[in-house]
Amino acid sequence: MATTTSITTTYAGEFAGKYIAAALLSGTTLDKGLIEIKPNVKYKEVIKKIATNDIVKNAACDFDPTSTLTLTERILQPEEFQVNLQLCKKDFRSDWEAVQMGYSVYDNLPPSFTDFLLAHVAEKVAQRIETNIWAGANATAGQFDGFTTLFAADGDVVDVVGTSVTAANVITEMGKVVDAIPSALYGKEDLTIYCSQKIAKAYVRALGGFGASGLGAAGVDQKGTMWYGDQPLYFDGIRVAMVNGMPSDDMVAAQSSNLYFGTGLLSDSNEVKVLDMGDLDGSQNVRVIMRFTAGIQYGFGSEVVYYT
């Protein structure tokens, strides 16, 4: 059975040559390198963790191996996912792009639509991966367990109970995250506060002078809300990264080197195949196929602060 196709269009002048899709969430987490990416994971990859006690002891004449060293591990196991669409070329012959299909009955999909469809599918997959990284739930088809799902179930993670974040309280709430960061973690070069779009917007507005934390009515450089132009954000000297897949009132503080994304080939998530089935089974169907693997894992739960 073909994928349901609905074409609603009215010809009014020459076709502009471009299809316009709704704005999609971009895969900011991977695109900006905000976590460690581990490619070429065929099945599983073992992440070793080493924990020691206070290994510095008082000196003695004899060798005295009194320290402890504990080796544990986490498993990074990407899951397999696919995109399967089937379109019937007959559905497009009534569209005003039909001439692009050619005049033979053995025709093809309109080239401009094919190009758009490939890009659209790749973007939709990027959106799903971004959402899965932070808020995915393995019990739902097309998803793997995301960081917030794993953090909520890990007793070692430092939990911070939050509230609904606004421009009026965002400074206070982000301060709770910083206050909860373990001393061994604070000051690390790759320490990052990951936050949702909602919290990032509230923070920018607060910095523009519309918060309630004594930031001044005119904001940064006396420019009000006009000051922000995609500059890097920091809070108390810690990098702030907006990640589109994060639940709206959640934040995570962690080292980027403690968070991992695993996949087989990175190119798999960018490769969309279009198969014309006419030469194979005599049908008028066109199949769109994409296959890839993806999954996440983290190292030390005790070095993660989860605000929710």
C-alpha positions in Angstrom: 0.0 0.0 0.0 1.4 3.4 -1.0 2.1 6.2 1.5 -0.9 8.4 1.5 -0.2 11.3 -0.8 -2.3 14.5 -0.8 -1.7 17.1 -3.5 -3.5 20.4 -3.1 -2.2 23.1 -5.4 -3.5 25.8 -7.7 -1.6 27.0 -10.7 -1.1 30.8 -10.7 1.7 31.9 -13.0 5.0 30.2 -13.4 6.2 27.8 -10.7 8.8 29.5 -8.6 11.1 26.4 -8.7 11.2 25.8 -5.0 9.2 24.0 -2.4 8.9 25.5 1.0 8.7 23.3 4.0 7.8 24.3 7.6 10.8 25.2 9.7 12.3 22.0 11.2 14.3 21.6 14.3 17.9 21.4 13.3 20.2 18.8 14.9 22.0 21.4 17.0 23.5 18.9 19.4 25.5 17.0 16.8 25.9 19.8 14.3 27.7 22.0 16.9 29.7 19.2 18.5 28.1 19.6 21.9 28.6 16.0 22.8 31.2 13.3 21.9 30.3 11.5 18.6 31.5 7.9 18.3 31.1 6.7 14.7 31.8 3.2 13.4 29.9 1.4 16.2 28.7 -1.8 14.5 26.9 -3.4 17.4 28.2 -2.3 20.9 31.0 -0.2 22.3 32.1 -0.5 25.9 32.9 2.7 27.7 35.3 2.0 30.6 35.0 3.9 33.9 37.8 4.1 36.5 37.1 5.2 40.1 39.8 5.5 42.8 39.8 6.6 46.4 42.3 9.1 47.7 45.4 7.6 46.3 47.9 9.9 48.0 49.1 8.4 51.2 51.8 9.1 53.8 55.2 7.9 52.7 56.7 4.6 54.1 59.8 2.6 53.5 57.8 -0.4 52.2 55.5 -0.6 49.2 52.0 -0.3 50.6 49.2 -0.8 48.0 46.4 0.4 50.2 44.5 2.4 47.6 41.4 1.1 45.7 40.8 1.2 42.0 37.4 0.2 40.6 36.7 -0.5 36.9 33.1 -0.4 35.7 31.6 0.0 32.3 28.7 1.4 30.3 27.5 0.0 27.0 26.8 2.2 24.0 24.6 0.3 21.7 23.0 2.2 18.8 19.6 1.0 17.6 18.6 0.5 14.0 16.0 2.8 12.4 14.5 3.2 9.0 12.4 5.5 6.8 10.2 3.7 4.2 7.9 5.8 1.9 6.1 4.6 -1.2 4.7 7.1 -3.7 2.6 6.4 -6.8 3.7 8.4 -9.9 0.1 8.5 -11.1 -0.8 10.8 -8.2 1.4 13.5 -9.7 0.1 13.5 -13.3 -2.8 15.7 -12.3 -0.4 18.2 -10.7 0.7 21.3 -12.7 4.3 20.0 -12.5 3.3 16.9 -14.6 5.3 18.2 -17.6 8.5 17.7 -15.6 7.7 14.0 -15.4 8.2 13.5 -19.2 5.6 12.7 -21.8 6.1 8.9 -21.8 3.8 6.7 -19.7 7.1 5.4 -18.3 7.7 8.6 -16.4 9.5 9.8 -13.3 8.6 11.9 -10.3 9.1 15.7 -10.9 12.8 16.3 -10.4 12.3 19.4 -8.3 9.9 17.5 -6.0 12.4 14.6 -5.7 15.2 16.9 -4.7 12.9 18.5 -2.1 11.7 15.2 -0.8 15.2 14.0 -0.2 16.2 17.1 1.7 12.9 17.0 3.6 13.4 13.4 4.7 17.0 14.1 5.9 15.8 17.1 7.8 13.0 15.1 9.5 15.5 12.5 10.5 17.8 15.1 12.0 14.9 16.5 14.0 14.0 13.0 15.3 17.6 12.3 16.3 17.9 15.6 18.1 14.7 15.0 20.1 15.8 11.4 20.8 19.2 12.5 22.2 17.6 14.4 25.0 14.0 13.2 25.5 13.7 9.9 23.7 12.0 6.9 25.2 12.9 3.4 23.9 9.3 2.2 24.5 8.1 4.5 21.7 8.6 3.4 18.1 11.3 5.3 16.3 13.0 6.4 19.5 15.9 5.4 21.8 16.3 6.3 25.4 17.5 9.9 25.6 19.7 11.6 28.3 16.8 12.9 30.4 15.2 9.5 30.4 18.4 7.9 31.6 19.3 10.6 34.1 15.9 10.4 35.7 16.5 6.7 36.4 20.1 7.1 37.7 20.5 7.6 41.5 24.0 8.9 41.0 22.9 11.9 38.9 22.6 15.1 40.9 18.9 16.1 40.8 17.7 19.6 41.1 13.9 20.2 41.5 12.9 23.1 39.3 9.8 25.1 38.3 8.4 26.7 35.2 11.2 29.0 33.9 10.5 32.6 32.9 12.5 35.7 32.2 11.7 36.8 35.8 13.2 33.7 37.5 15.7 32.2 34.9 18.7 33.7 36.7 17.7 32.1 40.0 16.9 28.8 38.4 20.1 28.6 36.4 21.9 29.5 39.6 20.5 26.4 41.2 22.1 24.3 38.5 25.5 26.0 39.0 25.2 25.6 42.8 24.6 21.9 42.4 27.7 21.2 40.2 30.2 19.0 42.1 33.4 20.8 43.0 35.5 18.4 41.0 33.5 19.3 37.9 33.3 23.0 38.3 35.9 24.9 36.2 36.4 22.1 33.7 37.0 23.5 30.2 34.2 21.6 28.5 31.6 22.0 31.3 28.3 23.0 29.6 24.8 24.0 30.8 22.5 22.4 28.2 19.0 24.0 28.1 15.8 24.1 26.1 14.7 26.7 23.6 12.3 28.1 26.2 15.0 28.6 28.9 17.5 30.1 26.3 14.8 32.6 25.3 14.1 33.5 28.9 17.8 34.0 29.6 18.4 36.2 26.6 15.4 38.3 27.5 16.6 38.6 31.1 20.0 39.8 29.8 18.2 42.3 27.7 17.0 44.0 30.9 13.6 42.4 31.2 14.5 40.1 34.1 13.9 40.6 37.7 17.5 40.2 38.9 18.9 43.7 38.8 20.3 43.4 35.3 19.3 47.0 34.4 16.5 48.1 32.2 18.7 48.6 29.1 20.4 45.2 29.2 23.8 44.2 27.7 25.7 47.2 26.2 22.5 49.3 26.8 20.9 47.6 23.8 17.9 45.9 25.4 16.7 42.8 23.6 18.5 43.9 20.5 21.9 43.0 21.9 21.7 39.2 21.0 22.8 38.1 17.6 23.7 34.4 18.1 26.7 35.3 20.3 27.9 32.5 22.6 26.0 32.5 25.9 27.6 32.0 29.3 26.3 31.9 32.9 28.7 32.4 35.8 31.5 31.7 33.3 30.0 28.4 32.1 29.0 27.9 28.5 25.3 27.7 27.9 24.1 25.6 24.9 20.6 25.7 23.6 19.6 22.2 22.4 16.4 21.9 20.5 15.5 18.4 21.8 15.6 19.3 25.5 12.2 19.2 27.3 11.0 22.8 27.8 11.7 23.3 31.5 14.8 21.0 31.8 18.5 21.8 32.0 21.6 19.6 32.2 25.1 20.5 33.4 27.8 18.1 32.3 31.1 17.9 30.5 30.6 17.4 26.8 33.3 14.6 27.1 31.0 12.7 29.5 28.1 12.5 27.0 28.3 10.2 23.9 26.4 9.7 20.7 27.0 6.5 18.8 26.2 5.4 15.3 27.5 3.2 12.5 28.5 5.4 9.6 27.8 9.1 10.0 26.9 9.3 6.3 24.0 6.8 6.8 21.9 9.5 8.4 22.5 11.8 5.4 21.8 9.2 2.7 18.3 8.9 1.3 17.7 6.4 -1.6 15.0 6.8 -4.2 14.1 3.5 -6.0 11.8 3.5 -9.1 10.1 0.2 -8.9 8.9 0.2 -12.5 11.9 -1.9 -13.8 11.6 -4.3 -10.9 7.9 -5.1 -10.6 6.2 -3.2 -13.4 4.4 -0.9 -10.9 4.2 2.9 -10.9 5.6 3.2 -7.4 8.6 5.0 -6.2 10.1 4.1 -2.8 12.1 6.3 -0.5 14.4 4.4 1.8 16.7 5.5 4.6 18.4 3.3 7.2 20.7 4.3 10.1 21.7 3.5 13.6 21.8 5.9 16.6 22.0 5.8 20.4 23.4 7.7 23.4 25.2 6.9 26.6 27.1 8.8 29.3 30.1 8.0 31.6 29.7 9.2 35.2 26.2 9.9 36.5 27.7 11.6 39.6 29.2 14.3 37.2 25.8 15.2 35.8 23.4 17.8 37.2 19.8 17.3 36.0 17.3 20.1 36.5 13.7 19.3 35.8 
